[in-house]
Amino acid sequence: MSVLALHPKGTIVTALSLAVLTGACQRSPANGPPARIVAGQSDTVVVNSQRPVRIPVRVHDDAGHILPDTDVRFTEVTGATIPISASGEITCAQRGDLTVRAAVGNLSTLVTVHCRPVETVRLVTPIQFVVGDSARSLPLTAYAPDNRPVELLAARVRVSDSNVVALDRLRVAPRTWGTSSLAVDVGDRQGWASVHVYDRANGLDELRRERRLIAVPVQLAAGEMRRWRLPAGDWMLTMWPEEDEERGLQLRIERANCEPLQQISKRRYHCWVTDEATVIVYAPWRAGSSDIVTGTLAVRPLDLPRPTPRRTSPP
């Protein structure tokens, strides 16, 4: 499992920018007295949890070794009235910004805390790729308890199969054909998405056991069609782009028991094939039209093992 740490020690994500914070360092034996207190990036921390959490700080000596932080004490300096204990435990039940002082002995630093409690994490699913596609930003949206979008997030992203997809901060890139899933933890909430990566093919005759998710680019003039045989199995067939319902290429499946998944897309079908079916892609004839219509037929089996991300107990 590939893990990308995007918590207050990892990454702050805004609607327009992605700032990488200093990650946790390997603890070393203490070689000297406290010389520096570090919290997040430029002493800034984002808290999305509605549960009490301790403000993460690290105490270093002059040589850069990490010292125990149990003696660090916190006091509120200015900003929103949000409960914070002397040990640094804060409860972000509401949106607000505050400045606190973190001190150990005579050493102290000011820390800016952005309270952005998150109630719901949503991901557009499935995330669909063809092998060779460029990386994309994770389609993630978070909402506060009052249903307002939260643009400042601290998250932890996990992928169930890093052989299929790779993570680069909040960008997802395909590696090889297959299915995977993503789990995103933001504060004490979580969201999930499935990822489907298709291999580019010239037709459904390339559909075989060692190559089970394929995407077939199609270009047709008005009135033209192409046919392929689809073997027995439990299949999902989709015409891309899915939003091009009226003027895009059309899909028909014969000798199969198919259910259109219109709650997701009018161009997606779940088909049970007991013997062999015929898949037809066609460009509707339109008088006076000489345009070439392009699209992609995506086919994947539904009998592949589906990795499931670890689910946490609801708060």
C-alpha positions as CSV (number, residue, x, y, z in Angstrom):
1,M,0.0,0.0,0.0
2,S,1.4,3.4,-1.0
3,V,0.8,6.1,1.6
4,L,1.0,9.9,1.1
5,A,1.0,11.8,4.4
6,L,-1.0,15.0,4.1
7,H,-1.8,15.8,7.7
8,P,-0.6,18.9,9.6
9,K,2.9,17.4,9.5
10,G,2.6,16.7,5.8
11,T,0.7,18.9,3.3
12,I,-1.6,21.9,3.3
13,V,-3.9,21.9,0.4
14,T,-5.9,24.9,-0.8
15,A,-8.1,25.4,-3.8
16,L,-5.3,27.1,-5.7
17,S,-2.0,25.8,-4.2
18,L,-0.3,22.8,-2.6
19,A,2.4,23.5,0.0
20,V,4.5,20.7,1.3
21,L,5.3,20.9,5.0
22,T,8.3,19.4,6.7
23,G,7.7,15.7,7.4
24,A,8.4,13.9,10.6
25,C,12.1,13.3,11.2
26,Q,13.8,10.3,12.7
27,R,14.1,10.7,16.4
28,S,17.7,11.0,17.6
29,P,19.3,10.9,21.0
30,A,19.2,14.3,22.7
31,N,22.6,16.1,22.5
32,G,21.7,19.5,23.9
33,P,19.1,21.8,25.4
34,P,16.1,22.9,23.3
35,A,17.1,25.4,20.6
36,R,14.2,25.5,18.2
37,I,10.4,24.7,18.1
38,V,8.9,23.8,14.8
39,A,5.2,23.5,13.9
40,G,4.1,22.8,10.3
41,Q,5.4,25.1,7.6
42,S,6.3,28.6,8.7
43,D,4.7,27.7,12.1
44,T,1.3,27.2,10.5
45,V,-1.0,24.2,11.2
46,V,-4.4,23.2,9.7
47,V,-6.8,21.2,11.8
48,N,-9.8,19.6,10.1
49,S,-10.8,17.2,12.9
50,Q,-13.8,17.9,15.0
51,R,-12.4,15.7,17.7
52,P,-9.7,17.0,20.1
53,V,-6.2,16.8,18.6
54,R,-2.8,17.9,19.9
55,I,-1.1,20.6,17.9
56,P,2.0,18.9,16.4
57,V,5.3,20.5,17.2
58,R,8.9,19.3,17.2
59,V,11.6,20.4,19.5
60,H,15.2,20.5,18.2
61,D,18.6,21.1,19.8
62,D,21.4,23.1,18.0
63,A,22.5,19.9,16.2
64,G,19.0,19.3,14.8
65,H,18.3,16.3,17.0
66,I,14.6,15.9,18.0
67,L,13.9,16.2,21.7
68,P,10.9,15.1,23.7
69,D,8.0,17.5,23.3
70,T,6.1,16.5,26.4
71,D,7.2,19.7,28.2
72,V,5.9,22.1,25.6
73,R,3.2,24.3,26.9
74,F,0.6,26.3,24.9
75,T,-1.2,29.5,25.5
76,E,-3.7,31.4,23.3
77,V,-2.4,34.8,22.1
78,T,-5.1,36.2,19.8
79,G,-7.8,35.2,17.4
80,A,-10.9,33.1,17.5
81,T,-12.2,31.8,20.9
82,I,-11.4,28.1,20.4
83,P,-10.6,25.8,23.4
84,I,-7.0,24.8,23.7
85,S,-5.3,23.1,26.7
86,A,-1.9,23.9,28.2
87,S,-0.6,20.6,26.6
88,G,-1.7,21.8,23.1
89,E,-5.0,19.9,22.7
90,I,-7.4,21.8,20.6
91,T,-11.1,21.2,19.7
92,C,-12.0,22.8,16.3
93,A,-15.8,22.6,16.6
94,Q,-16.1,25.8,14.5
95,R,-14.2,27.6,11.7
96,G,-11.7,30.1,12.9
97,D,-8.1,31.2,13.1
98,L,-6.0,31.8,16.2
99,T,-2.4,32.3,17.2
100,V,-1.0,30.4,20.1
101,R,2.4,30.4,21.8
102,A,4.3,27.2,22.2
103,A,7.0,27.3,24.8
104,V,9.5,25.1,26.6
105,G,11.7,26.7,29.2
106,N,12.7,30.1,27.9
107,L,12.3,29.1,24.3
108,S,9.0,29.9,22.5
109,T,7.4,30.4,19.1
110,L,4.1,31.6,17.7
111,V,2.0,29.1,15.9
112,T,-0.9,30.0,13.6
113,V,-3.8,27.5,13.7
114,H,-6.4,27.3,11.0
115,C,-9.5,25.5,12.4
116,R,-11.4,24.1,9.4
117,P,-13.7,21.3,10.7
118,V,-14.8,18.8,8.0
119,E,-18.0,16.8,8.2
120,T,-18.0,15.2,4.7
121,V,-15.3,14.1,2.3
122,R,-16.5,13.4,-1.3
123,L,-14.5,12.0,-4.2
124,V,-15.7,11.7,-7.8
125,T,-15.8,8.0,-8.5
126,P,-14.7,6.1,-10.5
127,I,-11.5,7.8,-11.5
128,Q,-10.9,6.5,-15.1
129,F,-7.6,6.4,-17.0
130,V,-6.0,4.8,-20.1
131,V,-2.5,3.6,-19.7
132,G,-0.2,6.5,-20.8
133,D,-2.5,9.2,-19.6
134,S,-1.0,12.1,-17.6
135,A,-1.5,12.4,-13.9
136,R,-4.6,14.2,-12.7
137,S,-5.5,16.1,-9.5
138,L,-7.5,14.0,-7.0
139,P,-11.2,14.9,-7.5
140,L,-11.7,15.8,-3.8
141,T,-14.2,18.1,-2.2
142,A,-14.7,18.5,1.6
143,Y,-17.7,20.2,3.4
144,A,-18.0,21.7,6.8
145,P,-20.8,20.8,9.2
146,D,-22.8,23.8,7.8
147,N,-22.3,22.3,4.3
148,R,-20.0,25.1,3.2
149,P,-17.0,23.9,1.1
150,V,-13.7,23.7,3.0
151,E,-10.8,24.8,0.8
152,L,-8.0,24.5,3.3
153,L,-7.4,20.8,4.0
154,A,-4.9,18.5,5.6
155,A,-5.3,15.0,4.4
156,R,-3.8,11.5,4.3
157,V,-4.2,9.5,1.1
158,R,-3.8,5.7,0.7
159,V,-3.9,3.7,-2.5
160,S,-4.8,0.0,-2.2
161,D,-2.7,-1.2,-5.3
162,S,0.3,1.0,-6.1
163,N,1.1,-1.3,-9.1
164,V,-2.0,0.1,-10.8
165,V,-1.8,3.8,-9.8
166,A,0.8,6.1,-8.3
167,L,0.4,9.0,-6.0
168,D,2.3,12.3,-6.3
169,R,1.0,14.5,-3.5
170,L,-2.7,15.0,-4.5
171,R,-2.2,13.8,-8.1
172,V,-3.0,10.3,-9.4
173,A,-1.2,8.7,-12.3
174,P,-1.9,5.4,-14.0
175,R,0.8,2.7,-14.1
176,T,-0.7,-0.4,-15.6
177,W,-4.2,-1.7,-16.4
178,G,-6.3,-2.9,-13.5
179,T,-8.5,-1.7,-10.6
180,S,-7.5,0.0,-7.4
181,S,-9.1,2.2,-4.8
182,L,-8.2,5.3,-2.8
183,A,-9.0,6.2,0.7
184,V,-8.7,9.8,1.9
185,D,-8.6,10.8,5.5
186,V,-9.3,14.4,6.3
187,G,-9.5,15.1,10.0
188,D,-11.7,12.4,11.5
189,R,-13.7,11.9,8.3
190,Q,-12.9,9.7,5.3
191,G,-13.8,9.4,1.6
192,W,-13.3,6.6,-1.0
193,A,-13.0,6.3,-4.7
194,S,-12.3,3.4,-7.1
195,V,-9.7,3.8,-9.9
196,H,-10.0,2.0,-13.2
197,V,-7.0,1.9,-15.6
198,Y,-7.7,0.6,-19.1
199,D,-5.2,-0.6,-21.7
200,R,-5.5,0.9,-25.2
201,A,-6.7,-1.6,-27.8
202,N,-7.8,-1.8,-31.5
203,G,-10.8,-3.9,-30.8
204,L,-12.6,-6.3,-28.4
205,D,-10.7,-9.3,-30.0
206,E,-7.8,-8.1,-27.9
207,L,-9.8,-8.8,-24.8
208,R,-8.2,-11.8,-23.1
209,R,-7.4,-13.1,-19.6
210,E,-4.1,-11.3,-19.2
211,R,-5.5,-8.1,-20.5
212,R,-9.0,-7.5,-19.1
213,L,-9.6,-3.8,-19.1
214,I,-9.4,-2.2,-22.5
215,A,-10.3,1.1,-24.2
216,V,-10.9,1.1,-27.9
217,P,-10.7,4.5,-29.7
218,V,-13.3,4.8,-32.5
219,Q,-13.7,7.3,-35.3
220,L,-16.8,7.1,-37.5
221,A,-18.6,9.2,-40.1
222,A,-22.4,9.7,-39.8
223,G,-24.2,6.5,-40.5
224,E,-21.1,4.2,-40.0
225,M,-20.8,1.4,-37.4
226,R,-18.4,-1.1,-36.0
227,R,-19.1,-4.5,-34.5
228,W,-17.2,-6.8,-32.1
229,R,-17.9,-10.0,-30.4
230,L,-18.0,-10.0,-26.6
231,P,-17.3,-13.2,-24.7
232,A,-19.4,-14.6,-21.9
233,G,-19.0,-12.9,-18.6
234,D,-20.1,-10.1,-16.4
235,W,-19.1,-6.8,-18.1
236,M,-19.3,-3.0,-17.8
237,L,-19.3,-1.2,-21.1
238,T,-19.1,2.6,-21.4
239,M,-18.9,5.1,-24.2
240,W,-16.6,8.0,-23.5
241,P,-17.0,10.9,-23.2
242,E,-20.0,10.1,-21.0
243,E,-21.3,13.6,-21.1
244,D,-21.7,13.6,-24.9
245,E,-25.1,11.8,-24.9
246,E,-26.8,13.5,-27.8
247,R,-24.1,13.9,-30.6
248,G,-21.6,11.3,-29.5
249,L,-21.1,7.8,-30.7
250,Q,-23.9,5.4,-29.6
251,L,-23.6,2.0,-28.1
252,R,-25.8,-1.1,-28.6
253,I,-25.3,-4.6,-27.2
254,E,-27.1,-7.6,-28.8
255,R,-27.7,-11.1,-27.3
256,A,-26.9,-9.9,-23.8
257,N,-28.9,-9.0,-20.7
258,C,-27.9,-5.4,-20.2
259,E,-29.0,-2.8,-17.6
260,P,-28.3,0.9,-18.3
261,L,-26.9,2.6,-15.3
262,Q,-28.7,5.9,-15.9
263,Q,-28.3,7.0,-12.3
264,I,-24.5,7.2,-13.1
265,S,-24.5,7.8,-16.9
266,K,-26.8,7.1,-19.9
267,R,-23.8,5.8,-21.7
268,R,-22.8,3.1,-19.2
269,Y,-24.2,-0.5,-19.2
270,H,-23.9,-3.5,-17.0
271,C,-24.2,-6.6,-19.1
272,W,-24.5,-10.3,-18.4
273,V,-23.4,-12.4,-21.3
274,T,-24.1,-16.2,-21.1
275,D,-22.7,-17.3,-24.5
276,E,-21.5,-14.5,-26.8
277,A,-22.8,-11.0,-27.5
278,T,-22.4,-8.5,-30.3
279,V,-21.2,-5.0,-29.4
280,I,-22.1,-2.3,-31.9
281,V,-20.8,1.3,-31.9
282,Y,-22.4,3.6,-34.4
283,A,-22.6,7.3,-35.4
284,P,-26.2,8.3,-36.0
285,W,-26.9,9.5,-39.5
286,R,-27.7,13.2,-39.7
287,A,-28.7,14.9,-43.0
288,G,-26.0,17.1,-44.4
289,S,-23.4,16.1,-41.7
290,S,-19.9,15.2,-42.9
291,D,-18.2,15.4,-39.5
292,I,-16.2,12.5,-38.1
293,V,-17.4,11.5,-34.6
294,T,-14.9,10.3,-32.2
295,G,-15.2,8.4,-28.9
296,T,-13.8,5.5,-26.9
297,L,-15.4,2.2,-26.0
298,A,-14.3,1.1,-22.5
299,V,-14.8,-2.5,-21.4
300,R,-14.0,-4.1,-18.1
301,P,-15.1,-7.2,-16.3
302,L,-16.9,-7.0,-13.0
303,D,-15.6,-10.4,-11.8
304,L,-12.1,-9.1,-10.9
305,P,-11.2,-8.9,-7.2
306,R,-12.0,-5.4,-5.9
307,P,-9.6,-4.1,-3.3
308,T,-11.3,-2.4,-0.4
309,P,-9.7,0.3,1.6
310,R,-9.6,0.1,5.4
311,R,-12.6,1.8,6.9
312,T,-12.5,3.5,10.2
313,S,-15.3,3.5,12.7
314,P,-17.7,6.5,12.4
315,P,-17.1,9.3,14.8
